[in-house]
Amino acid sequence: MLRKIFLLALVGLPCYATEADALAISANIQAAHMPYGTILNPIFAAPDSEQIVGYTRCGDSAIWTGHYLAAEAFRYNVTQSPDALNNVKGAIAGIKAMTDVTGTNLLARCLVPSNSPYAGGIQSEESANGIYTNSSAGYFWVGNTSRDQYLGVIFGLGVAYDLVSDSGVQSSISQLATRLIDFLQSKGWTVVMPNGSISTTFTIRPDEILTLLQVGRHVNPSAFSTTYDTQRILLAAEVAFPISFDALSDSSYFKFNLDYISFYNLIRLESSSAKSIYQAAYAVLRNSTAGDQNAFFDIIDRGLNGANAARDVETVGFLNEWLQRPRRDPTVNLNGVVPVCGSQACQPIPVVLRPPDDFLWQESPYQLAGGGSGIIETAGIDYILPYWMARYYGVAPPIAVQSAAAPNPGVTMDSIGSIYGSDLAANAQPAGVQPPPLSLGGITLTVTDSDGAARAAPLMYVSPSQINFVVPSGTAAGAATFSIGSGGTTPITTSGAVQTVAPTLFSMSGDGKGVAAATAVQVSSSSPQTQTPVPVFQCTAAGCVSTPIAVSANAIVYLTLYGTGIRNRSSLSNVSVIINGIGAPVLYAGPQPSFEGLDQVNVQLPVTLGGSGEVNVVLTVDGQTANVVTINVQ
């Protein structure tokens, strides 16, 4: 059993934030989420079907098309990919179409060909927002346009203008932003429908008016500079008021996403003394949400406030967790799974467990339930946007360092780490011995810690795309450099974070999710010396599944979880294991003696877990929560 876990550390599946994942998501968006040039979500015939039978959430197409534009703009800036440039141009064309179709420069929520086979379902779903027809263009469009649709579009246009050095793109953005802002300005910053009704107003949001004008004057100075300067004098002092109101509660959590995307352009494009006023208002927002474990908010903060090692490590960790989430919308109810305070979770729910959403980072991290029937696929913009921003800001390097057990970017002294990239070694070769050697297959790894001390790392496995190693004893916490040597060639170097603790658990799938890589033993209450091994899982060629563990008052069952990054915990009392919402007594958390870098956590299974079935196991060490694994309790 332990050898099997050790082998998982050698060739575990790479679930770290990768460019390959981002590119695959972008390709899928083009294939399935932009049937008419703007973002929509497909409805499939069944949870396991690939047959699209409809499209949904047309009413939010504008905001997510704007976010998608920003994602592809960051991607283009990082990679100079022609495909990314084409996607940028396509998203701009989609936004232009949503502006053209109304005939007045009003932004539509979405537009759909009148002869679309999905027209009936979309019209029925969006009827409350108003369905309008442009017969000459052959489209119908959805009205009742909200502030968030405008802000999402302007966010994307502002980002793309700066990151895509293409004169045609910049000219298109200038013209399009001018049309959108001119319409709002001519209507007194209200959104007026063709029938004269007002769907919303910006007059209550000085911060958003200034954001719109800030982007406007940036892409078309002759049209908006004077207006912006005037409105800045009149409105800058009021920017903090709506932010302070937003910060009073977590209700309507999507408001925070709008605040962040607004501040991103408002602050980064400001050079006057008003910038300090904007920054003070942003600080109110950040103080309210910094602990929400939100990758998108974190990377925007990186753009506005610069590097912060702890936050930046968190950002990549949350992106890693995102990759473990289902892409469709299963029903999720976490009551009884995580600690509950009133009607919400007591603390931010791990990213991998949160209910599904179009854009995960606009969902409250305390929300316990949500989802659907597993037939609607989200676009994945909530991965590619923060990922490419993280690449742009140097937070997510092309060569990534993470735990070998699960996609956590933090490693610790004496933990098992993995480096993922390309052309790291000539061939695949495991060490096969304990302790692992300092050179393997002609490869060496030197870890230089935050104190400047360089140490050779024991190597467990090397291959062209993956190196597994033990972080050398004595490595100081902080930013570290990992240098891969191969004979006389120039070393491959990347950076990573060494933490005091970085708990991760092995799973039998090798990617840190699903059934725990664990052992169990049953001890008779009447005869404590009688101990019987209890299987936790069973494996076939198709994979591993959990085996029900029987618990009763007649026998005590002890579960041993295997992981890494745990042994340096401050004290045993600061280690907790929650199983199906019930605290399990932790008896030991420290090194596993047989294998370098491997840790174990021993817990007693509470009798009250009896009959729970498949349940989540949540390990927390010194306030850091590990990846979630599962067991089955009979």
C-alpha positions in Angstrom: 0.0 0.0 0.0 2.7 2.5 1.0 4.7 1.6 -2.1 1.6 2.4 -4.2 1.3 5.8 -2.6 5.0 6.4 -3.1 4.6 5.6 -6.8 1.7 8.1 -7.1 4.3 10.7 -6.0 6.4 9.7 -8.9 3.9 9.9 -11.8 0.9 11.7 -10.3 -1.3 13.4 -12.8 -0.4 17.1 -13.4 -3.3 19.1 -12.0 -1.4 22.4 -11.7 -2.4 25.6 -13.6 -1.1 25.0 -17.1 -1.1 26.7 -20.5 -2.4 23.5 -22.0 -5.5 23.7 -19.9 -6.1 27.3 -20.8 -5.6 26.6 -24.5 -8.0 23.6 -24.3 -10.7 25.8 -22.6 -10.2 28.6 -25.3 -10.7 26.0 -28.0 -13.8 24.6 -26.4 -15.2 28.2 -26.0 -14.8 28.7 -29.8 -16.4 25.3 -30.5 -19.3 25.2 -28.1 -19.8 28.6 -26.4 -19.9 31.2 -29.2 -22.5 29.9 -31.7 -23.4 33.5 -32.7 -20.2 35.3 -31.9 -20.8 36.0 -28.2 -20.6 33.9 -25.0 -23.5 31.5 -24.4 -23.7 28.3 -22.4 -24.7 25.1 -24.1 -27.4 22.7 -22.8 -26.6 19.0 -23.3 -29.1 16.2 -23.7 -27.8 14.5 -20.6 -25.0 14.9 -18.1 -22.9 12.3 -20.0 -24.0 13.5 -23.5 -22.1 15.6 -26.0 -25.2 16.5 -27.9 -26.1 20.2 -27.6 -29.9 20.6 -27.4 -30.1 24.3 -26.5 -28.3 27.4 -25.3 -28.9 29.3 -22.1 -27.9 32.5 -20.1 -28.1 34.7 -23.1 -28.9 37.5 -20.8 -25.4 37.6 -19.5 -23.7 37.2 -22.8 -22.3 40.8 -22.9 -20.5 40.7 -19.6 -18.8 37.4 -20.2 -17.9 38.3 -23.8 -16.1 41.3 -22.3 -14.3 39.1 -19.8 -13.4 36.6 -22.5 -12.0 39.5 -24.6 -9.8 40.4 -21.7 -8.6 36.8 -21.2 -7.6 36.5 -24.9 -5.9 39.9 -24.8 -3.7 38.8 -21.9 -3.1 35.5 -23.7 -2.0 37.4 -26.8 0.3 39.7 -24.9 2.0 36.7 -23.2 2.2 34.4 -26.2 1.8 36.5 -29.4 -0.4 33.7 -30.6 -2.2 34.3 -33.9 -5.1 32.2 -32.5 -5.4 34.6 -29.5 -5.4 37.6 -31.8 -8.2 36.0 -33.9 -10.2 35.4 -30.7 -9.7 39.0 -29.6 -11.0 40.2 -33.0 -13.9 37.8 -32.8 -14.9 39.0 -29.3 -14.7 42.6 -30.4 -16.9 41.8 -33.5 -19.4 40.1 -31.1 -19.6 43.2 -28.9 -20.0 45.4 -32.0 -22.8 43.1 -33.2 -24.6 43.6 -29.8 -24.3 47.3 -30.3 -25.3 47.4 -34.0 -28.3 45.2 -33.6 -30.2 47.7 -31.4 -30.0 50.5 -34.0 -29.3 53.2 -31.3 -25.8 52.2 -30.0 -27.5 50.7 -26.9 -25.8 47.6 -25.8 -27.9 44.4 -26.1 -27.6 41.7 -23.6 -27.2 39.3 -26.5 -28.3 38.7 -30.1 -29.4 35.5 -31.8 -30.4 34.7 -35.4 -34.1 34.7 -35.7 -33.9 31.3 -37.5 -31.8 29.7 -34.8 -33.1 26.2 -33.9 -32.6 27.4 -30.2 -34.5 30.7 -30.7 -37.7 29.5 -28.9 -36.0 28.3 -25.8 -33.8 31.4 -25.5 -36.8 33.7 -26.0 -38.8 31.9 -23.4 -36.0 32.1 -20.9 -35.3 35.8 -21.5 -38.9 37.0 -22.0 -38.8 39.0 -18.8 -35.9 41.1 -20.2 -37.8 41.9 -23.4 -37.3 40.4 -26.8 -36.7 42.8 -29.7 -36.4 42.0 -33.4 -34.1 43.5 -36.0 -35.8 42.1 -39.1 -33.5 43.6 -41.6 -30.5 42.0 -39.8 -32.2 38.7 -39.2 -31.7 38.8 -35.5 -33.6 39.2 -32.3 -31.9 40.7 -29.2 -32.5 40.8 -25.5 -33.0 44.1 -23.7 -33.3 45.3 -20.1 -29.5 45.8 -20.3 -27.9 46.1 -16.8 -24.9 48.0 -15.5 -22.9 44.7 -15.2 -23.2 44.1 -19.0 -21.7 47.5 -19.8 -19.0 47.2 -17.2 -17.9 43.8 -18.4 -17.7 45.0 -22.0 -15.8 48.2 -21.1 -13.4 46.1 -18.9 -12.6 43.9 -21.8 -12.2 46.8 -24.3 -9.9 48.7 -21.9 -7.7 45.8 -21.3 -7.5 44.7 -25.0 -6.6 48.3 -26.1 -3.4 48.2 -24.1 -2.4 44.6 -24.4 -2.9 44.0 -28.2 -0.5 46.0 -30.2 -2.5 45.8 -33.4 -3.7 49.1 -35.0 -6.8 47.6 -36.4 -7.8 46.2 -33.0 -7.1 49.5 -31.2 -9.1 51.5 -33.8 -12.0 49.1 -33.5 -12.0 49.4 -29.7 -11.8 53.2 -29.9 -14.8 53.4 -32.2 -16.8 50.9 -30.2 -16.1 52.3 -26.8 -17.0 55.8 -28.1 -20.4 54.6 -29.3 -21.2 52.9 -26.1 -20.2 55.7 -23.8 -21.7 58.4 -26.0 -25.0 56.6 -25.8 -24.9 56.5 -22.0 -23.8 60.1 -21.7 -26.5 61.3 -24.1 -29.1 59.6 -21.9 -27.9 61.1 -18.6 -26.1 57.9 -17.7 -29.2 55.9 -17.8 -29.9 52.8 -20.0 -33.0 53.6 -22.1 -34.8 50.8 -24.0 -36.5 51.4 -27.5 -39.8 51.9 -25.8 -38.5 54.6 -23.6 -38.3 52.6 -20.4 -35.2 52.8 -18.2 -33.6 49.5 -17.3 -30.9 50.9 -15.0 -28.9 54.0 -14.2 -25.3 54.7 -13.4 -26.1 58.0 -11.6 -26.0 56.2 -8.3 -22.5 54.9 -9.0 -19.9 57.7 -9.4 -17.1 55.0 -9.4 -18.6 53.4 -12.5 -19.2 56.6 -14.4 -15.6 57.6 -13.8 -14.5 54.1 -15.0 -16.5 54.4 -18.2 -15.0 57.8 -18.9 -11.5 56.7 -17.9 -11.5 54.0 -20.5 -13.2 56.4 -23.0 -10.5 59.1 -22.6 -7.8 56.4 -22.8 -9.0 55.0 -26.2 -10.3 58.3 -27.5 -8.8 61.3 -25.8 -10.3 63.9 -28.0 -13.8 62.8 -27.2 -13.6 62.2 -23.5 -10.6 63.8 -21.8 -12.3 67.1 -21.0 -15.5 65.3 -19.8 -13.4 63.0 -17.6 -11.4 65.8 -16.1 -14.6 67.6 -15.2 -16.4 64.6 -13.8 -13.3 63.6 -11.8 -13.5 67.0 -10.0 -17.2 66.5 -9.3 -17.3 62.8 -8.5 -13.9 61.6 -7.2 -14.7 62.3 -3.6 -17.9 60.2 -3.8 -16.2 57.1 -5.1 -15.8 55.5 -1.7 -19.5 55.7 -0.7 -21.0 53.0 -2.9 -18.0 50.7 -2.2 -18.5 51.1 1.5 -22.1 50.2 1.1 -21.2 47.1 -1.0 -18.8 46.0 1.7 -21.5 45.9 4.4 -22.6 42.4 3.4 -21.8 39.4 1.1 -25.3 39.5 -0.4 -25.4 39.9 -4.2 -21.8 38.9 -4.2 -21.5 39.5 -8.0 -21.3 43.3 -7.1 -17.7 42.7 -5.9 -16.7 41.4 -9.3 -18.1 44.6 -10.9 -16.1 46.6 -8.3 -12.9 44.9 -9.1 -13.1 45.1 -12.8 -14.0 48.8 -12.5 -11.1 49.6 -10.2 -8.7 47.7 -12.4 -9.0 50.3 -15.2 -9.9 53.3 -13.1 -6.7 53.0 -11.0 -4.2 51.7 -13.4 -5.0 54.4 -16.0 -4.9 57.3 -13.5 -1.9 59.6 -13.1 -3.4 62.5 -11.2 -3.7 63.1 -7.5 -7.1 61.5 -7.7 -5.4 58.1 -7.9 -4.9 58.2 -4.1 -8.6 58.7 -3.7 -9.4 55.8 -5.9 -6.8 53.7 -4.1 -8.4 54.5 -0.7 -11.8 53.4 -2.0 -10.3 50.2 -3.4 -8.7 49.5 -0.1 -12.2 49.3 1.4 -13.2 46.8 -1.2 -10.0 44.8 -0.7 -10.2 44.7 3.1 -13.7 43.3 2.8 -12.8 40.5 0.3 -9.1 39.7 0.7 -9.9 36.6 2.7 -12.4 35.2 0.3 -10.0 32.8 -1.5 -10.7 34.4 -4.9 -8.2 33.9 -7.7 -9.6 36.7 -9.9 -9.7 39.3 -7.2 -6.2 38.3 -6.0 -4.7 38.7 -9.5 -6.4 42.1 -9.9 -4.9 43.1 -6.6 -1.5 41.9 -8.0 -2.0 44.3 -10.9 -2.9 47.2 -8.7 -0.7 46.7 -5.6 2.3 44.7 -6.9 3.8 41.4 -5.7 2.8 39.7 -2.5 4.3 36.2 -2.0 1.5 34.8 0.1 -1.3 36.1 -2.0 0.4 35.1 -5.2 0.9 31.5 -4.1 -2.8 31.4 -3.1 -3.8 32.6 -6.5 -2.1 29.8 -8.3 -3.4 27.3 -5.7 -7.0 28.4 -6.3 -6.5 28.1 -10.1 -5.2 24.6 -9.5 -8.3 23.8 -7.4 -10.5 25.1 -10.2 -9.1 22.5 -12.5 -10.6 19.8 -10.2 -14.1 21.1 -10.5 -16.7 19.7 -12.9 -17.3 21.8 -16.0 -21.0 21.2 -15.9 -23.5 22.2 -13.2 -24.3 19.3 -10.8 -26.4 20.0 -7.8 -24.2 20.9 -4.8 -25.4 21.0 -1.2 -22.7 21.4 1.4 -24.9 21.5 4.5 -23.3 18.9 6.8 -20.1 18.8 4.7 -18.5 22.0 5.9 -19.1 23.9 9.2 -22.2 26.0 8.9 -23.0 29.3 10.6 -26.6 30.3 10.1 -27.4 30.0 6.4 -23.9 30.0 5.1 -20.5 28.4 5.7 -18.5 29.6 8.6 -15.4 30.1 6.5 -14.6 30.2 2.8 -15.4 26.9 1.2 -12.6 25.2 -0.7 -12.7 26.2 -4.4 -13.1 22.6 -5.5 -16.3 22.2 -3.5 -18.1 25.4 -4.3 -21.5 25.2 -6.2 -21.2 25.9 -9.9 -21.5 29.4 -11.4 -21.0 31.0 -14.8 -18.0 32.8 -13.3 -17.0 31.2 -10.1 -15.3 34.3 -8.7 -18.6 36.2 -8.6 -20.1 33.6 -6.3 -19.9 34.0 -2.5 -17.3 31.6 -1.1 -19.7 31.0 1.8 -22.6 29.8 -0.4 -23.6 26.3 0.6 -25.9 25.1 -2.2 -26.5 25.6 -5.9 -26.2 24.1 -9.3 -28.5 22.3 -11.6 -28.9 18.9 -13.2 -25.4 18.6 -14.8 -26.4 19.4 -18.3 -25.2 23.1 -18.6 -21.5 23.6 -19.3 -19.8 26.8 -18.1 -17.4 28.5 -20.5 -14.3 28.4 -18.3 -13.5 32.1 -18.5 -13.1 32.0 -14.8 -10.0 29.9 -15.4 -8.4 31.5 -18.5 -8.8 35.1 -17.4 -7.0 34.8 -14.0 -4.6 32.3 -15.5 -3.4 34.5 -18.4 -3.3 37.5 -16.0 -1.2 35.4 -13.6 1.2 34.6 -16.6 1.3 38.3 -17.5 2.2 39.4 -14.0 4.7 36.5 -13.5 2.6 34.8 -10.8 2.2 31.6 -12.8 5.5 30.7 -14.5 5.5 28.4 -17.6 7.5 25.9 -15.4 5.5 25.2 -12.3 6.5 24.0 -8.9 3.8 22.3 -6.7 3.2 19.5 -4.2 3.5 16.0 -5.6 0.3 15.0 -3.9 -2.2 17.6 -5.2 -2.2 20.9 -7.1 -0.9 23.1 -4.4 1.8 25.5 -5.5 3.4 25.6 -2.0 6.0 23.1 -0.9 7.8 22.8 2.4 11.2 21.7 3.7 11.3 17.8 3.6 8.1 17.6 1.5 7.7 15.9 -1.9 7.5 18.4 -4.7 6.9 18.2 -8.4 8.2 20.4 -11.2 6.1 20.4 -14.5 7.2 21.8 -17.8 8.8 20.6 -21.1 12.2 19.3 -22.0 13.2 18.9 -18.4 15.0 15.6 -19.0 15.9 13.4 -21.9 14.1 10.3 -20.6 11.8 9.0 -17.8 13.6 7.4 -15.0 12.5 6.6 -11.4 15.0 6.4 -8.6 13.7 3.2 -7.1 15.8 3.5 -3.9 15.5 5.1 -0.5 16.9 7.6 0.2 16.6 9.1 -3.3 19.8 10.1 -5.1 21.0 13.6 -5.8 21.5 12.9 -9.4 19.2 10.8 -11.6 19.3 10.3 -15.4 22.0 13.0 -15.7 19.7 15.5 -14.0 20.4 17.5 -10.8 18.1 19.9 -9.0 19.5 22.8 -6.8 17.1 24.7 -4.5 18.3 28.1 -3.5 16.2 29.4 -0.6 15.2 32.9 0.5 18.4 33.2 2.6 20.5 32.5 -0.5 21.5 29.0 0.6 21.8 26.5 -2.2 21.2 22.8 -1.6 20.9 19.7 -3.8 17.5 18.1 -3.8 17.0 14.3 -3.7 15.4 13.1 -6.9 12.6 10.5 -7.0 11.7 10.7 -10.7 12.7 12.6 -13.8 11.1 12.8 -17.2 10.8 15.3 -20.0 7.6 16.9 -18.5 8.0 16.1 -14.7 10.6 16.0 -12.0 9.7 14.7 -8.5 12.0 15.6 -5.6 12.3 16.1 -1.9 12.8 19.7 -0.8 16.1 19.6 1.0 16.3 19.8 4.8 17.1 23.2 6.1 15.4 25.1 3.2 14.1 28.4 4.5 10.5 29.5 4.0 10.0 32.1 1.3 10.6 32.6 -2.4 13.0 29.9 -3.7 14.8 29.3 -7.0 14.8 25.8 -8.5 17.6 25.1 -11.0 17.6 22.0 -13.1 21.0 21.0 -14.3 21.8 18.5 -17.1 25.5 18.1 -17.9 27.0 21.1 -19.5 23.8 22.6 -20.8 22.4 25.9 -19.4 20.3 25.1 -16.3 16.5 25.5 -16.5 15.4 27.8 -13.7 12.1 28.6 -12.2 10.7 30.0 -9.0 8.4 28.7 -6.3 7.2 29.2 -2.8 8.5 27.3 0.2 6.1 27.5 3.1 6.3 26.3 6.7 3.4 24.0 6.1 1.6 23.2 2.9 -0.7 20.2 3.6 -1.7 18.1 0.7 -3.1 14.5 0.6 -2.5 11.8 -1.9 -5.5 10.2 -3.6 -5.7 7.0 -5.5 -6.3 8.8 -8.7 -2.9 10.5 -8.4 -4.3 14.0 -8.9 -5.3 14.8 -5.3 -9.0 14.2 -5.7 -11.4 11.3 -5.2 -10.8 8.4 -2.9 -8.0 8.9 -0.3 -4.8 7.1 -0.5 -5.2 5.8 3.0 -5.1 2.7 5.2 -7.4 1.8 8.1 -7.3 -0.6 11.0 -10.1 -1.8 13.3 -9.5 -2.4 17.0 -11.9 -4.4 19.0 -13.4 -2.6 22.0 -13.4 -5.8 24.1 -9.9 -6.9 23.0 -7.7 -3.8 22.1 -4.8 -6.1 21.2 -6.9 -7.5 18.3 -6.3 -5.3 15.2 -7.7 -6.0 11.8 -6.8 -4.2 8.6 -9.8 -2.5 6.9 -9.7 -1.8 3.2 -10.3 1.8 2.2 -10.4 1.4 -1.6 -10.2 -1.2 -4.3 -8.6 -0.8 -7.7 -9.1 -2.3 -11.1 -7.7 -1.4 -14.6 -10.5 1.2 -14.8 -9.4 3.0 -11.6 -9.9 3.0 -7.9 -13.1 3.4 -5.9 -13.8 3.6 -2.2 -14.6 0.5 -0.1 -17.2 1.0 2.6 -15.7 1.2 6.1 -17.9 -0.1 8.9 -18.0 1.8 12.1 -19.8 0.8 15.3 -19.7 1.1 19.0 -18.1 -2.4 19.2 -14.9 -1.5 17.5 -12.7 1.6 17.0 -11.5 2.3 13.4 -8.3 4.3 12.9 -7.8 5.9 9.5 -4.3 6.9 8.3 -4.2 9.5 5.6 -1.0 9.9 3.6 0.3 13.3 2.3 3.1 15.7 2.4 3.9 19.2 3.6 2.4 18.4 7.0 5.2 17.5 9.4 6.3 21.1 10.2 2.9 21.9 11.8 3.2 24.1 14.9 1.4 21.6 17.2 -0.9 18.6 17.0 -3.8 20.7 18.4 -3.5 22.9 15.2 -4.3 19.9 13.0 -8.0 19.1 12.3 -9.8 16.6 10.2 -13.5 17.2 9.4 -15.3 14.2 7.8 -18.8 14.9 6.5 -19.0 17.9 8.8 -17.9 15.9 11.9 -14.6 16.5 13.7 -12.4 13.3 13.9 -9.9 13.1 16.7 -6.3 13.6 15.3 -3.8 11.3 17.0 -0.7 11.9 15.0 0.4 14.2 12.2 4.0 13.9 11.1 6.6 12.0 9.0 5.9 8.5 7.7 9.1 6.7 8.6 9.6 4.5 5.5 9.8 7.1 2.7 11.5 10.4 2.3 9.1 13.3 2.3 6.0 11.3 3.0 3.8 12.3 5.9 0.8 10.7 7.6 -2.2 11.8 9.7 -3.8 9.3 12.0 -7.4 9.9 13.0 -10.2 8.0 14.9 -13.4 7.7 12.9 -16.3 8.9 15.0 -19.2 6.3 15.4 -21.6 9.1 14.4 -20.3 8.8 10.9 -22.0 5.4 10.5 -24.2 5.2 7.4 -22.8 8.4 5.9 -21.7 6.8 2.6 -19.2 8.7 0.3 -18.0 11.6 2.4 -15.4 14.4 2.1 -12.3 14.5 4.3 -11.0 18.0 5.0 -7.6 18.3 6.6 -6.5 21.7 8.0 -3.0 22.3 9.3 -2.1 25.6 11.0 -5.1 27.3 9.2 -4.2 25.9 5.8 -6.7 23.5 4.2 -5.5 20.6 2.1 -7.1 19.3 -1.0 -10.3 17.4 -0.3 -10.3 13.6 -0.6 -13.1 11.1 0.0 -13.8 7.9 1.9 -16.9 5.7 2.2 -18.4 5.1 5.7 -20.9 2.3 6.1 
